[in-house]
Amino acid sequence: MTGSPAEAQETLLTVKDLRIEVRTDRGPGPVLVDDVSFTLRRGEVLGLIGESGAGKSTIGLSTLGYSRSGCVVSGGSMMMGGQDIRTMTGAQRRGLRGRGVAYIAQSAAASFNPSITIMDQVCEVAIRQGLMNKAEAEAAARALFRELELPNPDTFGSRYPHQVSGGQLQRAMAAMAMAARPDLLVFDEPTTALDVTTQVDVLASFRKLIREHRTAALYITHDLAVVAQIADRIMVLRRGKMVELGTARQILNEPREDYTKRLVAERAFGQTSTPAGRDAEKPLLSVNRVWASYSKFANVISDVSVELRRGDTVAVVGESGSGKSTLARVIVGLLPRSEGEISFGGQVLSPRLAGRSKDQLRRVQMIYQIPDVALNPRQTLLDVIGRPMKFYFNRSNEEVRARVLDLLRQIDLPESFITRYPSELSGGQKQRVSIARALAAEPDIIICDEITSALDQLVAEEILRLLKRLQDDLGIAYLFITHDLGTVKRIANKVVVMLKGRVVAAGETAEVFTPPHHPYTELLLSSVPEMRGEWLDEVLVRRGAIAAAAKASVATA
Amino acid sequence: MTVEALTPDAIAPRRRRSIRLFGHKPNLTAWIGLIIIALNIAVAVLAPLIAPYPQADIVGDAWADPDRLHWLGLDNLGRDILSRLIYGARLSIGLSSLITGLAFVIGIVCGFTAATLGGWVDAVLSRIVDLLLSMPVLIFAFMILSVLGTDIPVLIGTIALLNATLVFRLARAVAMTIASLEYVEAAKVRGEGTWWVISREILPNAIPPLAAEFGLRFCFTFLLIAALSFLGLGIQPPLADWGSMVKDYRDMINLDSAAPLYPAAAIAILTIGVNFVVDWMLSIHSRGHGEPA
């Protein structure tokens, strides 16, 4: 960490009493940001942290003189270089963007034009702002690619966005933002969409870039451990208001406010022991040396075996593209397996959905990653949760209604929600409804496909607690697919680590996560951000050796 | 909610029963649209009672100017233009609703089936539609109508089939998108049949784009009927419909007569009314999808 910047350094941005609210046709709407003030010096990084809806991105965008449609900056001031961003004219704002402030969005893939080379897009701002000619801009871009440790920096720019990986594209966006040498960078959850292992590299590149150019930055994220690596100071936001502002060290080690304490506590979890499934029992679900592919040419999963007993929670972990979700699809029968056997309660399951009996379908239920698309927006909760009861058990309307109310109580939602539509619920509530829908079928196994990754930390925590309680009460087994090792450590009693469609390690959680690890497990484990500010430096030092070992192990696998 | 429920005939009675429509309060423009549609339907239904003269009777000199007895003047044969407008509402609105409704039923059923089942079903249906679309609309209609005769049922069937090809393409594309969402996958994993997936999971979510298309198709149908009438294959004289009235009277615009503007205005006003209601329905549907506040 850099020492706190000297007082004498000039202040770059002063935000005072910022207030942003929604304006609708019918007058003022909800207030998104209220009474937020901070200053930013040159070279300083301020982390903005909070749950979704806390107003982090709204503040970040406002420093670009931009607010989303319907939102208005209705109070306060944002002074930068002697001018108030709020009162700038359109032409002044255009001059500000790119040259004064630049923005790095969460989804790089959605931020690049797929039909233009990366080089042209990176150079565009500097050329249009008249700062450089084409040759200079390209030279500068190549220098940035090199600083960001992109592969083949001299030719990287000639590629199109789809030809590079997600992590590389995210770094290319940082290059684009830096092209006109802005004084302030706004990072809006830039690593949230990346795998843990990629996140480490990208974070390290960002930090290097900011430090070398002494650029100030607003770093927006919901992950305290990420912001700990990069921020000098942290502002905690909740529902548009500032909860706490302090140095990174103070926020992480001695949080003053209750809310901050809770956030820190959730992240600083310890390992809890989960009762192991009774090994003596026969496995409920047994996946035996299964292979599957989408086309004839490449196997997405190869030779995968997993066993699940009553009351078990088996976590399947790995990066995106490792075949975790495909495994779930093969188990439920959406993707027919090409080889191997899946048996359930002693019976061999047909590879295809159509070949399975209603009862077999009922006993394996699934919960999806994104609750917004997992529930039909045109059905009330009564229809959503009630349908499996009607479909599998042929219950009468009164029975269904009573049972749905019962399930709503079990998932801690008010009974009045029975007439609501999914769009009237929050993300966490929708995910609870998904759980209730799965429970309505009275299953033996629930497959959870990244069910917490689209949720805020505290909400995800509540969902996990709910699942645990239901398991204790009902003895359901979970196959828990995730890339978040923190979650795994807490809830799973067994772990299967997947890499490129193969299982590289499997066993009891404690066993798999205790050294000596498989090198890939080690790489995954070491990539989970920790709240200590020194963590990134340490992991980068260790990283080289671990990565090499992991690569070697894949080659021999 | 079925597609037929969206035709103007179905909307008006509901409006009278309650202030809410599809569970929502109509806004100002929706009210204007609903009133326009209701008035049009009332005029069509009550035509014999309110029209001053029978539609085919010659009541004076050709192209007589408007006077106290003939508010909009007389047409090329000396028939009362107002009376023909009123009777024209019957044929134009009735035919358009029927044709568009039929086109949507055929198009949606085929489109959704193609999207859900895929494979050879999709391939066969899609190629048939490509074949139909590859022929110019008027030439195709001309062919069918000259072979099968110019009865109104044949006319309805032909235009409905032609419109159904366009609805098919839209319905198939929309259903494909929805079918890839996880709630549809969840229904399949549950073991639901194809019919449930189509009617309960996909259809309710496909209504907004289809309703917008309905508003457009409804209005284009007038014009297509008019075009066919002009070629002598559509509505046969002496029956009146707005489209053929525009065609019959259009030369009079050069002689300082407003005659062609009346039927054109009738088409335009109904078009606007239908689209007001469709726009409002689209807005309630997009709100229902829970956009971030």
Boltz contact constraints between the chains, C-beta under 6 A:
constraints:
  - contact:
      token1: [A, 332]
      token2: [B, 189]
      max_distance: 6.0
  - contact:
      token1: [A, 358]
      token2: [B, 191]
      max_distance: 6.0
  - contact:
      token1: [A, 361]
      token2: [B, 191]
      max_distance: 6.0
  - contact:
      token1: [A, 368]
      token2: [B, 182]
      max_distance: 6.0
  - contact:
      token1: [A, 373]
      token2: [B, 181]
      max_distance: 6.0
  - contact:
      token1: [A, 373]
      token2: [B, 182]
      max_distance: 6.0
  - contact:
      token1: [A, 374]
      token2: [B, 182]
      max_distance: 6.0
  - contact:
      token1: [A, 374]
      token2: [B, 183]
      max_distance: 6.0
  - contact:
      token1: [A, 375]
      token2: [B, 183]
      max_distance: 6.0
  - contact:
      token1: [A, 376]
      token2: [B, 183]
      max_distance: 6.0
  - contact:
      token1: [A, 376]
      token2: [B, 201]
      max_distance: 6.0
  - contact:
      token1: [A, 377]
      token2: [B, 289]
      max_distance: 6.0
  - contact:
      token1: [A, 378]
      token2: [B, 204]
      max_distance: 6.0
  - contact:
      token1: [A, 378]
      token2: [B, 205]
      max_distance: 6.0
  - contact:
      token1: [A, 423]
      token2: [B, 288]
      max_distance: 6.0
  - contact:
      token1: [A, 423]
      token2: [B, 289]
      max_distance: 6.0
  - contact:
      token1: [A, 423]
      token2: [B, 290]
      max_distance: 6.0
